[in-house]
Every structure is written in C-alpha cells, then in structure tokens.
Amino acid sequence: VYQADPSSMRESANKGLREFISVLELNRNNEKAISEIQNIMNIYSSLNRSPEEDILEDLRALGFNY
C-alpha cells in the first residue's frame, strides 16, 4: 500500500483495508490491523480522499469513526 504507484494508490489502499477488515472480523483486538487501518486512513485524509463506501461501512461496523 505504502509503496504503490500513485496512480494505483486507491486500488492498493482499498485492497489493504479490505484485508485488515477481514483480520479484525476474526480478531477485533489485532493491534497490527488496527494500526495499519489508521495509517491508511491518515493517508486518505491527507489527500482529502476516502476509500470506497462499502469499506467505510465495514469500518464503521467495526467501531471506527470514518
């Protein structure tokens, strides 16, 4: 995600978020997944962008406020 070509950053970030969401669905206390989600969302925030809506819905269902 962090080393993706800028033109494919959103696709890579969305894929990463989906993977980390899957991890949290198995173990909601996985600190690595939580940290990586926060890092990716910080990148989105700095670019004034957001992931796809289904990802935001999944994050909200897990207790994230994005």
N, CA, C and O of each residue as an XYZ file, in Angstrom:
264
protein
N       0.827     -1.189      0.000
C       0.000      0.000      0.000
C       0.867      1.246      0.000
O       0.626      2.174     -0.773
N       1.875      1.272      0.864
C       2.675      2.477      1.046
C       3.644      2.717     -0.101
O       4.103      3.842     -0.298
N       3.958      1.678     -0.855
C       4.908      1.825     -1.949
C       4.231      1.715     -3.304
O       4.903      1.529     -4.319
N       2.931      1.827     -3.334
C       2.190      1.693     -4.585
C       2.422      2.905     -5.481
O       2.664      4.019     -5.017
N       2.340      2.645     -6.758
C       2.380      3.719     -7.742
C       1.218      4.661     -7.429
O       0.096      4.202     -7.212
N       1.471      5.975     -7.401
C       0.398      6.914     -7.056
C      -0.875      6.743     -7.894
O      -1.978      6.994     -7.410
N      -0.717      6.316     -9.149
C      -1.898      6.141     -9.996
C      -2.754      4.953     -9.564
O      -3.936      4.885     -9.902
N      -2.162      4.017     -8.818
C      -2.931      2.862     -8.347
C      -3.059      2.838     -6.829
O      -3.433      1.819     -6.249
N      -2.749      3.960     -6.187
C      -2.768      4.024     -4.723
C      -4.139      3.671     -4.156
O      -4.233      2.903     -3.198
N      -5.199      4.222     -4.735
C      -6.531      3.973     -4.180
C      -6.882      2.492     -4.260
O      -7.428      1.929     -3.311
N      -6.574      1.869     -5.375
C      -6.852      0.440     -5.528
C      -6.069     -0.375     -4.502
O      -6.618     -1.281     -3.876
N      -4.798     -0.055     -4.333
C      -3.957     -0.772     -3.362
C      -4.436     -0.523     -1.939
O      -4.495     -1.451     -1.133
N      -4.778      0.730     -1.625
C      -5.243      1.068     -0.278
C      -6.555      0.364      0.028
O      -6.740     -0.159      1.126
N      -7.471      0.349     -0.943
C      -8.747     -0.327     -0.730
C      -8.536     -1.819     -0.501
O      -9.176     -2.412      0.368
N      -7.647     -2.425     -1.273
C      -7.360     -3.844     -1.092
C      -6.779     -4.090      0.300
O      -7.179     -5.027      0.990
N      -5.838     -3.245      0.704
C      -5.253     -3.377      2.034
C      -6.287     -3.234      3.132
O      -6.306     -4.022      4.078
N      -7.143     -2.239      3.015
C      -8.185     -2.039      4.025
C      -9.094     -3.255      4.113
O      -9.448     -3.687      5.210
N      -9.470     -3.804      2.976
C     -10.331     -4.997      2.997
C      -9.647     -6.160      3.708
O     -10.288     -6.897      4.458
N      -8.348     -6.323      3.474
C      -7.609     -7.395      4.143
C      -7.571     -7.171      5.653
O      -7.785     -8.108      6.422
N      -7.301     -5.938      6.082
C      -7.238     -5.652      7.517
C      -8.619     -5.760      8.166
O      -8.729     -6.162      9.324
N      -9.664     -5.408      7.433
C     -11.025     -5.588      7.940
C     -11.293     -7.068      8.170
O     -11.876     -7.444      9.187
N     -10.868     -7.909      7.231
C     -11.044     -9.368      7.384
C     -10.338     -9.881      8.626
O     -10.868    -10.728      9.345
N      -9.141     -9.366      8.877
C      -8.396     -9.756     10.079
C      -9.185     -9.368     11.326
O      -9.309    -10.161     12.259
N      -9.720     -8.141     11.340
C     -10.451     -7.681     12.525
C     -11.768     -8.423     12.712
O     -12.254     -8.535     13.838
N     -12.349     -8.925     11.642
C     -13.566     -9.721     11.788
C     -13.262    -11.034     12.509
O     -14.133    -11.606     13.165
N     -12.034    -11.501     12.383
C     -11.602    -12.716     13.088
C     -11.106    -12.415     14.496
O     -11.314    -13.202     15.419
N     -10.449    -11.268     14.650
C      -9.867    -10.882     15.938
C      -9.905     -9.363     16.062
O      -9.024     -8.666     15.559
N     -10.924     -8.865     16.728
C     -11.111     -7.412     16.834
C     -10.015     -6.708     17.619
O      -9.953     -5.479     17.608
N      -9.166     -7.435     18.286
C      -8.099     -6.834     19.084
C      -6.745     -6.875     18.388
O      -5.727     -6.600     19.023
N      -6.706     -7.208     17.106
C      -5.441     -7.307     16.393
C      -4.859     -5.907     16.211
O      -5.324     -5.125     15.382
N      -3.835     -5.612     17.005
C      -3.260     -4.265     17.022
C      -2.602     -3.884     15.708
O      -2.642     -2.719     15.314
N      -2.002     -4.840     15.031
C      -1.358     -4.554     13.738
C      -2.403     -4.121     12.717
O      -2.187     -3.142     12.003
N      -3.511     -4.812     12.631
C      -4.568     -4.451     11.686
C      -5.146     -3.082     12.018
O      -5.385     -2.272     11.123
N      -5.370     -2.826     13.297
C      -5.903     -1.527     13.722
C      -4.943     -0.414     13.338
O      -5.359      0.613     12.801
N      -3.669     -0.615     13.610
C      -2.649      0.384     13.300
C      -2.555      0.645     11.797
O      -2.448      1.794     11.369
N      -2.595     -0.412     11.006
C      -2.488     -0.251      9.553
C      -3.716      0.444      8.979
O      -3.592      1.256      8.062
N      -4.888      0.139      9.500
C      -6.101      0.840      9.058
C      -5.970      2.322      9.366
O      -6.282      3.161      8.521
N      -5.516      2.649     10.557
C      -5.340      4.055     10.926
C      -4.330      4.737     10.017
O      -4.541      5.880      9.610
N      -3.228      4.053      9.690
C      -2.215      4.627      8.804
C      -2.790      4.901      7.415
O      -2.586      5.977      6.855
N      -3.499      3.934      6.872
C      -4.077      4.111      5.537
C      -5.110      5.228      5.544
O      -5.156      6.042      4.622
N      -5.933      5.269      6.577
C      -6.952      6.322      6.637
C      -6.313      7.696      6.823
O      -6.850      8.690      6.332
N      -5.190      7.774      7.515
C      -4.466      9.038      7.641
C      -3.954      9.505      6.280
O      -3.983     10.698      5.978
N      -3.490      8.570      5.467
C      -3.046      8.921      4.115
C      -4.224      9.458      3.309
O      -4.114     10.495      2.654
N      -5.339      8.756      3.359
C      -6.536      9.242      2.664
C      -6.899     10.652      3.137
O      -7.192     11.529      2.325
N      -6.876     10.858      4.432
C      -7.224     12.161      4.995
C      -6.288     13.255      4.497
O      -6.732     14.356      4.170
N      -4.999     12.955      4.440
C      -4.034     13.964      3.988
C      -4.234     14.317      2.523
O      -3.837     15.397      2.085
N      -4.841     13.422      1.767
C      -5.108     13.663      0.345
C      -6.537     14.160      0.097
O      -6.944     14.356     -1.048
N      -7.292     14.359      1.183
C      -8.700     14.758      1.090
C      -9.503     13.793      0.226
O     -10.319     14.200     -0.602
N      -9.251     12.512      0.439
C      -9.955     11.463     -0.291
C     -10.479     10.445      0.712
O     -10.226     10.547      1.913
N     -11.204      9.476      0.207
C     -11.695      8.414      1.085
C     -11.783      7.111      0.294
O     -11.833      7.122     -0.936
N     -11.800      6.000      1.009
C     -11.955      4.708      0.336
C     -13.383      4.542     -0.167
O     -14.236      5.405      0.040
N     -13.622      3.438     -0.819
C     -14.962      3.157     -1.323
C     -15.953      3.062     -0.166
O     -15.587      2.707      0.954
N     -17.200      3.380     -0.452
C     -18.231      3.464      0.588
C     -18.428      2.147      1.332
O     -18.662      2.162      2.541
N     -18.340      1.016      0.648
C     -18.537     -0.268      1.337
C     -17.459     -0.496      2.393
O     -17.714     -1.113      3.427
N     -16.263      0.001      2.130
C     -15.178     -0.116      3.102
C     -15.472      0.754      4.316
O     -15.274      0.329      5.454
N     -15.943      1.970      4.071
C     -16.301      2.849      5.185
C     -17.396      2.228      6.035
O     -17.355      2.324      7.261
N     -18.370      1.598      5.406
C     -19.451      0.941      6.149
C     -18.901     -0.192      7.013
O     -19.285     -0.342      8.173
N     -17.997     -0.989      6.438
C     -17.393     -2.081      7.208
C     -16.586     -1.547      8.384
O     -16.634     -2.106      9.480
N     -15.839     -0.461      8.157
C     -15.056      0.139      9.242
C     -15.960      0.656     10.352
O     -15.662      0.473     11.532
N     -17.049      1.293      9.984
C     -17.999      1.794     10.993
C     -18.598      0.638     11.791
O     -18.789      0.744     13.002
N     -18.890     -0.464     11.106
C     -19.449     -1.633     11.792
C     -18.452     -2.206     12.812
O     -18.847     -2.837     13.792
N     -17.162     -1.976     12.567
C     -16.131     -2.440     13.492
C     -15.810     -1.407     14.569
O     -14.958     -1.646     15.425
N     -16.486     -0.264     14.531
C     -16.306      0.737     15.570
C     -15.402      1.897     15.212
O     -15.132      2.754     16.054
N     -14.926      1.941     13.965
C     -14.117      3.082     13.529
C     -15.037      4.227     13.148
O     -16.158      4.006     12.689
N     -14.571      5.431     13.334
C     -15.383      6.611     13.055
C     -14.818      7.350     11.839
O     -14.209      8.412     11.970
N     -15.029      6.775     10.665
C     -14.575      7.403      9.428
C     -15.738      7.681      8.536
O     -15.562      8.211      7.439
